[in-house]
Amino acid sequence: MFTSFEEHKKSKLKRYIQKLLIISSFITVGFTCNAKVISQPLIKPKINEVDLYSNKSFITKAVERTGAAVVTIDTQRYIKKRKFPRNSQPLLDPYFERFFGLDLPDDNRPRIEQSQGSGFIFADGLIMTNAHVVNESDKVIVGLTNGKKVEAKLIGQDFFTDLAVLKIEGKGPWPKAKLGNSAKIKVGDWAIAVGNPFGLENTVTLGIISNLNRNVTQLGIYDKKLELIQTDAAINPGNSGGPLLNSEGEVIGINTLIRSGPGAGLSFAIPINKAKEIAYQLIKNGKVIHPMIGISLIEESNSKRKNNFVKVGYVVPNSPAEKSGIMIEDIILKVGNKDIETASDVIDQISKNGINKKIDILLKRRNKLIKLKVIPTDITNLENN
């Protein structure tokens, strides 16, 4: 009797444990199913959105931000040239030309010369490009990325920095490029060159910033006043005047020069900070003032002291520099309140000072220190000397 009671008790306990297991398994399955139902519609669209966005490279995103503001610039210039004197009638008379089977040289016939470049809209209807793109043009046609073509007029151009500003004739709205800060770029940063060579919409090349503040005199260019961004992003013919972008799609420079011959593969752009400064002067005054004192500069390094110094390489006759007593081989130690380490330091201080206002210059001549006062003038006055 006792034994059977024990067995009955064990049997009842066993059935109770089985019920608990079955109930707990239902609860687990229930929670699992509910979690599945709740999470699926919330997570899946997010994953798809991320995937779609991540498929675009930073280059694509950068060009999409600015590409619509990049324009083609077609220019026309009327050429009328004579190789022969006016009294050479047999060579100028079309009847005699046909009779003798002579062809009048092309250079002697009136014709329209066409060329093409790129630019970008940076403000309401205003375009930045290179001065050499629109130089001596009688007509300028701007091609937008939507296929529309509109005429533009020249607001002003500055040959010393190779910059020009155009105004689109007509009403917008116009797409605008976002301008960056060229003071923040560093060697090794991404550089994206965009242009419309031969009318091809948004041709894009990629490279890096190779050098900053490249003086054009190092490239054998002496008629310009430029310090350029150097990049290995290819700038093709027709890309002149187009924007150089950073990885965020902001304009950090204007494509301007291509290195040909030895060292080919290097391209150069005008820093956007300098371009903005020049552009706003052109808009306001139609011209740009370039303060100069009339010297060329040479940078040299002292291996013993491990520092650079700047000396005078040439003095323009009858210039402010010559009148104040500056001589070839003088070492420039200080301009205004700035200690001089590079040629750029000298140029910047004189530019900030402006024209017709004295600036102090501290020189070293042999073992003597010499302090002079110089009054900068506009570069055009130096050319007229």
C-alpha positions in Angstrom: 0.0 0.0 0.0 2.8 2.4 0.9 4.7 1.5 -2.2 1.8 2.1 -4.5 1.3 5.6 -2.9 4.9 6.5 -3.6 4.7 5.4 -7.2 1.5 7.5 -7.6 3.2 10.5 -6.2 6.2 10.2 -8.6 3.9 9.7 -11.5 2.0 12.9 -10.6 5.3 14.9 -10.3 6.4 13.6 -13.7 3.2 14.8 -15.4 3.5 18.2 -13.7 7.1 18.7 -15.0 6.0 17.7 -18.6 3.3 20.4 -18.5 5.8 23.0 -17.4 8.1 22.1 -20.2 5.3 22.3 -22.8 4.1 25.7 -21.5 7.6 27.2 -21.4 8.2 26.0 -25.0 5.0 27.7 -26.2 6.1 30.9 -24.4 9.5 30.8 -26.1 8.0 30.2 -29.6 5.5 32.9 -29.0 8.1 35.5 -28.2 10.3 34.4 -31.1 7.5 34.7 -33.6 6.4 38.1 -32.2 10.0 39.4 -32.4 10.2 38.3 -36.0 7.0 40.0 -37.0 7.9 43.3 -35.2 11.5 43.6 -36.3 11.3 42.6 -40.0 9.4 45.6 -41.4 11.4 48.1 -39.4 14.9 46.9 -40.2 14.7 45.8 -43.9 14.0 49.2 -45.4 16.9 50.8 -43.5 19.3 48.2 -44.8 18.1 48.8 -48.3 18.5 52.6 -47.9 22.0 52.2 -46.7 22.9 49.8 -49.5 21.6 52.2 -52.2 23.5 55.1 -50.7 26.8 53.2 -50.2 26.8 52.1 -53.8 27.8 55.7 -54.8 31.4 56.6 -54.5 32.5 59.9 -52.9 33.5 61.0 -56.5 30.0 60.5 -57.7 28.5 62.3 -54.8 31.0 65.2 -55.2 30.2 65.7 -58.9 26.5 65.4 -58.3 26.7 68.3 -55.8 28.5 70.7 -58.2 28.3 69.2 -61.7 25.2 71.1 -62.7 27.0 74.4 -62.2 29.9 73.5 -64.5 29.4 75.1 -68.0 31.0 75.0 -71.4 32.2 78.3 -72.7 32.3 78.8 -76.5 34.0 81.9 -77.8 34.1 83.6 -81.2 36.5 86.2 -82.4 36.4 88.0 -85.7 39.8 88.0 -87.4 40.8 90.3 -90.2 44.4 90.0 -91.3 46.4 91.0 -94.4 49.7 89.3 -95.2 50.2 91.4 -98.4 50.2 95.2 -99.0 47.1 96.7 -100.4 48.8 97.6 -103.6 49.3 93.9 -104.4 46.1 93.9 -106.4 46.6 90.7 -108.5 46.9 88.7 -105.3 43.9 90.4 -103.7 41.5 90.5 -106.6 39.3 87.3 -106.6 39.0 87.5 -110.4 42.8 87.3 -110.9 43.0 84.7 -108.2 40.7 82.4 -110.1 42.3 83.2 -113.4 45.8 82.3 -112.3 44.6 79.4 -110.1 45.9 81.1 -107.0 44.6 80.5 -103.5 44.4 83.5 -101.2 46.2 82.6 -97.9 43.7 81.8 -95.1 45.4 84.3 -92.9 44.5 87.0 -95.3 40.8 86.3 -95.4 38.3 87.6 -92.7 37.2 84.7 -90.6 35.7 83.7 -87.3 38.1 82.0 -84.8 36.4 79.8 -82.3 37.7 78.3 -79.1 36.3 76.5 -76.1 36.8 76.2 -72.4 35.0 75.5 -69.1 33.8 77.6 -66.2 31.4 77.3 -63.3 28.5 79.4 -61.9 29.5 80.7 -58.4 26.8 83.3 -57.8 23.5 84.4 -59.3 24.3 84.3 -63.1 28.0 84.9 -62.5 30.7 82.6 -63.9 34.3 82.2 -63.0 36.7 81.0 -65.7 40.3 81.7 -67.0 41.1 85.0 -68.6 42.9 83.1 -71.5 39.6 81.3 -72.3 37.7 84.5 -73.1 40.6 86.8 -74.1 39.7 89.1 -77.1 36.4 87.3 -77.7 33.7 89.2 -79.6 30.9 86.7 -78.5 30.6 84.3 -75.6 28.1 81.4 -75.5 27.6 79.5 -72.3 26.4 75.8 -72.5 24.6 74.5 -69.4 24.4 70.8 -68.5 20.7 70.7 -69.4 21.6 71.4 -73.0 20.5 75.1 -72.9 22.8 77.7 -74.5 22.8 81.3 -73.4 24.9 84.4 -74.2 27.2 85.9 -71.6 29.1 89.2 -71.4 32.5 89.8 -69.9 32.4 91.7 -66.5 36.2 91.8 -66.2 39.4 89.9 -66.6 42.8 89.9 -64.9 45.7 88.5 -66.9 48.1 88.5 -64.0 46.1 85.9 -62.2 44.5 84.5 -65.4 40.9 85.0 -64.1 37.8 86.3 -65.7 34.1 86.8 -64.6 31.2 86.5 -67.0 27.5 87.5 -66.5 24.9 85.2 -68.1 22.3 87.3 -70.0 18.8 86.2 -69.1 16.9 85.2 -65.9 17.6 82.1 -63.7 17.4 80.4 -61.5 20.9 79.1 -62.2 22.7 76.2 -60.4 25.5 77.3 -58.2 28.7 75.6 -57.1 29.6 75.5 -53.4 32.9 77.3 -52.8 35.3 75.7 -50.3 38.3 77.0 -48.4 41.6 76.5 -50.2 43.5 77.4 -46.9 42.3 74.1 -45.4 43.5 71.7 -48.1 46.6 69.6 -47.5 49.0 67.7 -49.6 47.6 64.2 -50.1 43.9 65.3 -50.1 41.7 64.1 -52.9 41.4 66.4 -55.9 38.6 66.0 -58.5 39.0 68.0 -61.8 35.7 68.7 -63.6 35.3 70.3 -67.0 33.4 70.1 -70.3 36.2 69.6 -72.9 35.0 69.6 -76.5 31.4 70.2 -75.2 31.4 66.8 -73.4 29.3 67.1 -70.3 31.1 66.7 -66.9 34.3 65.0 -67.8 35.9 64.0 -64.5 39.4 63.0 -63.5 40.7 62.1 -60.0 44.0 62.6 -58.3 45.5 64.1 -55.1 46.9 67.5 -54.1 50.6 67.2 -54.9 51.8 70.6 -53.8 50.5 73.9 -52.4 51.6 77.4 -53.2 53.6 76.5 -56.3 55.1 79.7 -57.6 54.6 80.0 -61.4 58.2 81.4 -61.8 59.3 77.8 -60.9 57.4 76.7 -64.1 59.1 79.3 -66.3 56.1 81.7 -66.3 57.1 85.3 -65.6 54.1 87.3 -66.9 51.7 86.0 -64.3 51.2 86.6 -60.6 50.1 83.2 -59.4 50.7 80.7 -56.6 49.0 77.5 -57.7 47.7 74.2 -56.3 49.6 71.3 -58.0 47.7 68.1 -58.6 48.1 64.9 -60.6 44.4 64.9 -61.6 44.5 65.2 -65.4 43.3 68.6 -66.8 42.5 68.0 -70.4 42.3 70.6 -73.2 39.0 72.4 -72.8 39.0 71.9 -69.0 40.6 75.3 -68.4 38.4 77.4 -66.2 36.6 74.4 -64.7 36.5 73.6 -61.0 38.9 71.5 -58.9 36.8 69.9 -56.2 37.6 68.4 -52.8 36.0 65.1 -51.7 32.9 67.0 -50.4 32.2 68.5 -53.9 33.3 72.0 -52.9 35.3 74.1 -55.3 38.9 74.5 -54.0 40.5 75.8 -57.2 40.1 76.7 -60.9 41.9 74.5 -63.4 44.4 76.6 -65.4 47.6 75.0 -66.5 48.9 71.7 -67.8 52.6 70.7 -67.7 53.7 69.4 -71.1 57.1 68.0 -72.1 59.4 66.9 -69.3 57.4 66.4 -66.1 54.2 66.0 -68.0 51.3 64.7 -65.9 51.3 67.7 -63.6 48.3 70.0 -63.5 47.7 73.3 -61.7 44.8 75.2 -60.3 44.3 78.7 -58.9 43.3 78.5 -55.2 39.6 79.4 -54.8 40.4 81.9 -51.9 42.5 84.0 -54.3 40.0 83.5 -57.1 37.2 84.9 -54.9 39.2 87.9 -54.0 40.0 88.7 -57.6 36.5 87.9 -58.8 34.9 90.4 -56.3 37.3 93.1 -57.3 36.4 92.5 -61.0 32.7 92.7 -60.2 33.1 95.9 -58.1 35.7 97.8 -60.2 36.1 95.9 -63.5 39.8 95.6 -62.8 42.3 94.4 -60.1 45.0 96.4 -58.4 48.3 94.5 -57.9 50.6 96.3 -55.5 54.3 95.8 -56.6 57.6 97.4 -55.7 59.5 96.1 -58.8 61.7 93.2 -57.7 62.1 89.6 -58.5 62.7 87.2 -55.6 64.9 84.2 -55.2 64.4 81.6 -52.4 67.6 79.9 -51.1 68.3 77.6 -48.2 71.1 77.8 -45.6 72.2 74.2 -44.9 74.2 75.3 -41.8 71.3 77.2 -40.2 68.7 74.9 -41.7 66.5 77.8 -42.8 65.3 79.5 -45.9 66.0 83.1 -46.9 64.7 85.4 -49.7 67.0 87.6 -51.7 66.5 90.2 -54.5 67.2 88.7 -57.9 66.4 91.7 -60.1 65.3 95.4 -59.6 63.1 97.0 -62.2 64.6 100.3 -63.4 62.8 103.4 -62.1 60.6 101.3 -59.9 59.7 102.0 -56.2 62.3 99.5 -55.2 65.1 101.2 -57.1 64.0 104.6 -55.9 64.1 103.5 -52.3 67.6 102.0 -52.6 67.0 98.2 -52.8 69.7 96.4 -54.7 70.3 93.0 -56.3 71.6 90.4 -53.7 69.9 92.1 -50.8 68.4 89.6 -48.4 64.9 90.5 -47.2 64.5 89.9 -43.5 61.2 91.7 -42.7 58.3 93.4 -44.6 56.0 95.4 -42.4 55.7 93.4 -39.2 56.3 90.0 -40.9 59.5 88.0 -40.6 60.3 86.7 -44.1 60.9 83.0 -44.8 59.5 82.6 -48.3 58.9 84.7 -51.4 55.2 84.3 -50.7 55.6 86.2 -47.4 57.0 89.2 -49.3 54.2 89.2 -51.9 51.4 88.8 -49.3 52.7 91.7 -47.2 53.0 94.0 -50.1 49.6 93.0 -51.4 48.0 93.6 -48.0 49.7 97.0 -47.7 48.1 98.3 -51.0 49.4 101.0 -53.3 50.5 104.6 -52.6 51.2 103.8 -48.9 54.6 103.4 -47.3 55.7 100.0 -46.0 58.9 99.2 -44.0 61.4 96.7 -45.4 64.3 95.4 -43.4 67.3 94.2 -45.5 70.6 92.6 -44.9 73.4 93.8 -47.3 76.6 91.9 -46.7 76.9 92.4 -42.9 74.8 95.5 -42.6 71.1 95.8 -41.6 69.3 98.4 -43.7 65.8 99.7 -43.0 63.9 101.3 -45.9 60.5 102.7 -46.6 59.0 101.8 -50.0 55.7 102.9 -51.6 54.2 100.1 -53.7 52.5 100.9 -57.0 50.2 99.0 -59.3 51.9 96.6 -61.6 50.6 98.4 -64.7 52.7 101.4 -63.7 55.8 99.3 -63.7 55.1 98.1 -67.2 54.8 101.7 -68.4 58.2 102.7 -67.1 
